Structure formats: C-alpha cells, structure tokens
Amino acid sequence: MLKLSPALLALFAGAMLSLMILLNSQLAAHSSPLLASWVAHGIGAAFAGFILFVCHLRSKRTRPAPRPVPKWAYLGGIPGAFTVILAAATVNSPLGLSGSVAFMLVGQTLFGMLSDLFGLMGSNKRKFSYQDLAVVCCILCGSMLIIFAPS
C-alpha cells in the first residue's frame, strides 16, 4: 500500500477544506448556509460510506480488536456543521475565500496549540515554545496582509 507523509496528507486536506468552503459558499449564496451545511454533510456521509465500503472490501487481513471509543468522540460532526455554516456565510462577505480561510487557519492553530498545551480530549500534551509564538505571529500578520492589503 502507498504510504504518504503526514505533512503531504495535511497539505492536501487543507486544499480540500478550501475547495469544500468555496463550493459550500456557492451553494449558500443561492440558498442558505444551513441548507449548504445539510447538503455538504449528506453528500459527505454518502461518500465516506462508499469509501468505507470499498476499503472494507479490499481489506483481507485480520485487524486487532479496536480500543473502546469515548462517547464524546462521536460528536465531531457538530463543530463540522458549524464550520460549514459559518464558512459559507463568511466567504460570501467582504472577507472572501482567502480572508475566511486565513482567519480559520488562525483559529485552528490557536485551538490546536491550546489542545496540545492542556491535552484536551485525549490529545498528547505539548508545551508552548517561543517558536510556536513566532509561528502564530507570522500567521496573524500574513492573515492581516491577505485581508487588509490593498488589491
């Protein structure tokens, strides 16, 4: 099986997130952010089910017994639905796609750092470093340039 680096996969996921936001905002502009969220999650669930089915058919080896899943881990769709609704609304505002994605990147980075710091929801604990602070400052400055720089 083909092994890809986690960094490459994360980069691709970021591109897919931007594409998803763009498509959902187009749907929201012609309907509503709430309908766009419902459609996106319905189609996403159907596609994920298809991928799961294909992967299950291709898998021939035995798997170890899975660890028990915490009940709260099933609630990931809730922030996902809010993300789609809020992103669809902000992309159709003066922020546009790049401004929305820039602010979402800032929010993701800050939440990720807090999750690492406190070990939220079972994540591995990791302390802040001065380099982390520098990265956040660079992301904030870049986001501000994207949003406020004259065209």
C-alpha positions in Angstrom: 0.0 0.0 0.0 1.2 3.5 -0.8 2.5 5.4 2.2 2.3 9.2 2.1 3.9 11.6 4.6 1.6 13.1 7.2 2.7 16.6 6.1 1.7 15.9 2.5 -1.7 14.5 3.6 -2.3 17.5 5.8 -1.4 19.9 2.9 -3.9 18.0 0.7 -6.5 18.2 3.5 -6.1 21.9 3.7 -6.6 22.3 -0.1 -9.7 20.1 0.1 -11.0 22.2 3.0 -10.6 25.3 0.9 -12.4 23.7 -2.0 -15.2 22.5 0.3 -15.6 26.0 1.7 -15.7 27.5 -1.8 -18.3 25.0 -3.1 -20.5 25.3 0.0 -20.4 29.1 -0.1 -21.6 29.0 -3.7 -24.5 26.8 -2.6 -25.2 29.1 0.4 -25.2 32.1 -1.9 -28.0 30.5 -3.9 -29.9 29.0 -0.9 -28.8 29.4 2.7 -25.8 28.5 4.9 -27.9 26.0 6.8 -29.0 24.2 3.6 -25.4 24.2 2.4 -24.4 22.5 5.6 -27.1 19.8 5.3 -26.2 19.1 1.6 -22.4 19.1 2.3 -22.8 16.7 5.3 -25.3 14.4 3.5 -23.1 14.1 0.4 -20.0 13.8 2.6 -21.6 11.0 4.6 -22.6 9.1 1.5 -19.1 9.4 0.0 -17.5 8.4 3.3 -19.8 5.4 3.4 -18.8 4.5 -0.1 -15.0 4.8 0.7 -15.6 2.7 3.9 -17.3 0.0 1.9 -14.6 -0.1 -0.8 -11.9 -0.2 1.9 -13.7 -2.9 3.7 -13.9 -5.0 0.5 -10.2 -4.5 -0.2 -9.1 -5.4 3.4 -8.3 -9.1 3.7 -6.1 -9.1 6.8 -7.3 -9.5 10.3 -7.4 -6.4 12.4 -6.6 -6.2 16.1 -9.6 -5.5 18.4 -10.3 -1.8 18.4 -9.9 0.2 21.6 -13.1 1.5 23.1 -14.1 4.9 21.7 -15.0 7.6 24.2 -18.6 8.6 23.7 -17.7 12.3 23.1 -15.5 11.3 20.1 -18.7 10.8 18.1 -19.6 14.5 18.4 -17.1 15.7 15.7 -19.9 16.4 13.3 -21.2 19.2 15.4 -18.3 21.5 15.0 -18.1 20.4 11.4 -21.6 21.5 10.8 -20.9 24.9 12.4 -17.7 25.2 10.3 -19.6 24.7 7.1 -22.4 27.1 8.1 -20.0 29.9 9.3 -17.6 29.4 6.5 -20.4 29.6 3.9 -21.5 32.9 5.5 -18.1 34.5 5.7 -16.9 33.6 2.2 -20.0 35.4 0.9 -18.9 38.5 2.9 -16.2 41.1 2.2 -13.7 38.6 3.7 -14.0 36.4 0.7 -12.4 32.9 0.4 -8.8 33.8 1.2 -9.8 36.0 4.2 -12.1 33.3 5.6 -9.5 30.6 5.2 -6.8 32.9 6.8 -8.9 33.5 9.9 -9.9 29.9 10.1 -6.2 28.9 10.0 -5.6 31.3 12.9 -8.5 29.7 14.8 -7.3 26.2 14.0 -3.7 27.0 15.1 -4.7 28.6 18.3 -7.2 25.8 19.2 -4.6 23.2 18.3 -2.0 24.9 20.5 -4.4 25.0 23.4 -5.3 21.4 22.8 -1.7 20.5 22.9 -1.0 22.5 26.0 -3.8 21.1 28.1 -4.2 17.7 26.4 -7.8 18.4 25.5 -10.0 15.4 24.7 -7.1 12.9 24.9 -4.6 14.7 22.7 -0.9 14.4 23.5 0.3 17.2 25.8 2.9 19.6 24.4 4.2 22.8 25.9 4.4 26.1 24.1 7.7 27.2 22.8 8.9 30.6 21.6 8.9 29.2 18.2 5.2 28.5 18.5 4.6 32.1 19.5 6.6 33.3 16.5 4.6 31.0 14.2 1.3 32.3 15.5 2.5 35.9 15.0 3.6 35.1 11.4 0.2 33.5 10.6 -1.6 36.5 12.1 0.5 39.0 10.2 0.0 37.0 7.0 -3.7 36.8 7.6 -3.9 40.6 8.1 -2.0 41.2 4.9 -4.4 38.9 3.0 -7.4 40.7 4.4 -6.4 44.3 4.6 -3.7 44.8 1.9 -4.9 46.9 -1.0 -5.7 44.9 -4.1 
